Amino acid sequence: MTRYVSDDFRFDLRRSVAETLWTTSGWSTVALVPGTVCGVGACYAPPHAAPEARLTVALEAGGIRIEDTGAPGVAGGGLLLAGGTWRLDGIERQGTYHRRDAAGRLVSLRVRSTLTPLHGQAGYALRVRVRNRSGRALTVRLLPELTSGPVGGVPLGAWGWMPPMPEQAGRTRAELVHEGLELALGPDGEDEFALAVRIGGTGGAGSPRQWAAHAERQTGQRTDRALAAVPRLVTDVPGLDAYYRRSLASGLVCLWDNPAFATTPFVATSGIDGGALCAYAWDTGGYAPHTLALMLGGAVTDILETMVKADLTDHYAIAPDGTGTGVAYAYSGWSLVMLAYAAACHGGLSPELLARLHETESRLADRFPAVGALRDYGSQHNLLEMRGSGWEHLVASPNAERAWSLDLLADLAEATGAALPVAELRAQAGLIQQAVATELWDPAAGWFRSRYPDGHTELAYSVQAFDALRAGACTPAMAAALLSHLREGAFLGRYGVSSVSAEDEAHYELGDVDWSGGGAYTGEAPQLALALWERGDARLAWDVLSRLLWMGEHFAYYPQDHFCDRPAAPPRGRRANVIAGLTGAEAVLTGLAGLRPRPDGALDWAPPPWLPGEVELRGLRYRGHEIDLRLAADRREATVDGRVRPAGTVAGPLRIVEVPDE
């Protein structure tokens, strides 16, 4: 089978290093209770929220009450968790109870639960299947107890970074529905309980089993649509396939299809734990725009339209209703341009939308004071949110990204025929790049300085400097100096990249992993690998990406950030998932595999000169074409619509899809 389907993303819970796992239908999202076989925690289904809800389940069999608490040690002598599987459409858990009662009679049960977030209504279903291994007939009762906590509606415009708490006024209670709580099981008999918890009112007609089946069908259909154009990876490189699949899963769990949202699908930055169920421009467009465009198809322009319509001069994200939320972010303009570029490559972009995007980029740039050719991007509030002074005000990144975005706007204007001042855009981009290189570069340190309004400067060894390299702001000598810092004990750890060099005594710390050291935001390391592939540094690119392959073995979906010196993520205080988890797939497709989509609709292929093993992409769909790529040490071969196009040892890109006819 070429196309991915839901079952391709099953994940063994025994491998998970996440503190808590969630599952989402794109309408409702719900958490399991760690260590339990049947326990369920918080549930969100915008606008409904039940942040403190908890469903506990006990069983009664042979006169014995069997608790399911997840308690460790001898205190946890009830139902014992024995494993499970995370799936795109829910979470399966299995447990065992095997003890003798006071009279010496064996009570032995196998218990399997399936937790399914509902679709089309707010809540979840829980099916509990019990097999009697006791060797005698038993009556088994299910004893559910729902503690709902505050339950109620939260306006769609109020869903921001933190999971919301319902307002006091208008709070309700969650509703527990079941299909019977008693089973008569003969020796080796097996049967199932079915119940549901609804947090948004009575909902529609039907039963918990019917609601669960509907949600599972919807998830299957949503998955098929999202992955219809995404190629399957086949490789002999250990760990790469799992890393790629989990990267795709990370994108899938960020897609919401509630028709009350501003777009369908709506791309949340995170959302699976109820937090960041909004769309940041930076996360949405800045990390995996081509992979996202493959997943969304024509809907990617809807996302772009909605973000352009919102006032991102004062906000970093759009809430589910399309209104702005948060403060202005310095990276938003560049991120929108990157998303627009990908949209143009994969499906086309109207001149009218491009003109409005140009206006938005200009207004966003004007939000920050001009200092010569550069912009003063303000404090941490608008940049990386580091907890100390450092990468602030006049900085190489995102000034370099702005130059890049102006060049891309010029490219898009030429491709779409939009009436933008192309020569002026390119000239302005050149001036910015020159200013970054001459005004911010410290040749003695081999790094960029940040310049403050009072004239003092700081050397902050932030991973963002490598983004300036990717944006084209560095001479060969500057690039060599920057890359000399990409080494063990500085930016490289055994399990990833540090957002701040461990050699930076003033700025490196371990309490703020995503931007201050000891690890990084999940999109940063694969994006750095992609930048290196784009430069032709294939071995160094693989050295960076290979440090992340452990993540595919230990996360069902990728978290907001992770450590680089141990295989783990911060256990709490961060978002459980992130759309930038797609950057791993982006690095594979446009880095390791060398795909180069163009805004005129053509597709170039620039396979790297060195590979870590054999890599195949099967079933890529681009502009109506079906494409397979085969990369090995001794050959590079593309098959387009059934016709083989050997690349051999191509020195430059090979055009594998021509510019579409008008």
PELINZI-V35962 format. One record per run of one state. SS is the DSSP state (H for helix, E for strand, L for the rest). FROM is the first residue (numbers start at 1). TO is the last residue. Records with the same first field share a line. If there is no record, write none. Layout:
SS=FROM-TO ; FROM-TO
//
This chain:
L=1-5 ; 10-10 ; 16-21 ; 25-28 ; 33-39 ; 46-47 ; 51-53 ; 62-63 ; 67-72 ; 76-79 ; 88-89 ; 101-105 ; 118-122 ; 133-137 ; 148-150 ; 154-155 ; 159-171 ; 173-174 ; 179-181 ; 186-189 ; 199-207 ; 227-231 ; 236-239 ; 253-254 ; 257-265 ; 268-278 ; 287-288 ; 297-298 ; 310-316 ; 319-323 ; 326-331 ; 347-350 ; 367-369 ; 372-373 ; 376-379 ; 383-393 ; 395-395 ; 417-421 ; 440-440 ; 443-446 ; 452-456 ; 460-461 ; 463-464 ; 471-475 ; 484-487 ; 489-491 ; 494-495 ; 498-499 ; 501-512 ; 517-518 ; 536-537 ; 547-549 ; 555-560 ; 564-578 ; 593-594 ; 598-602 ; 606-614 ; 623-624 ; 633-634 ; 641-642 ; 647-653 ; 658-662
H=6-9 ; 13-15 ; 73-75 ; 156-158 ; 208-226 ; 240-252 ; 281-286 ; 289-296 ; 299-309 ; 332-346 ; 351-366 ; 380-382 ; 396-416 ; 422-439 ; 465-470 ; 476-483 ; 513-516 ; 522-535 ; 538-546 ; 550-554 ; 579-592
E=11-12 ; 22-24 ; 29-32 ; 40-45 ; 48-50 ; 54-61 ; 64-66 ; 80-87 ; 90-100 ; 106-117 ; 123-132 ; 138-147 ; 151-153 ; 172-172 ; 175-178 ; 182-185 ; 190-198 ; 232-235 ; 255-256 ; 266-267 ; 279-280 ; 317-318 ; 324-325 ; 370-371 ; 374-375 ; 394-394 ; 441-442 ; 447-451 ; 457-459 ; 462-462 ; 488-488 ; 492-493 ; 496-497 ; 500-500 ; 519-521 ; 561-563 ; 595-597 ; 603-605 ; 615-622 ; 625-632 ; 635-640 ; 643-646 ; 654-657
//
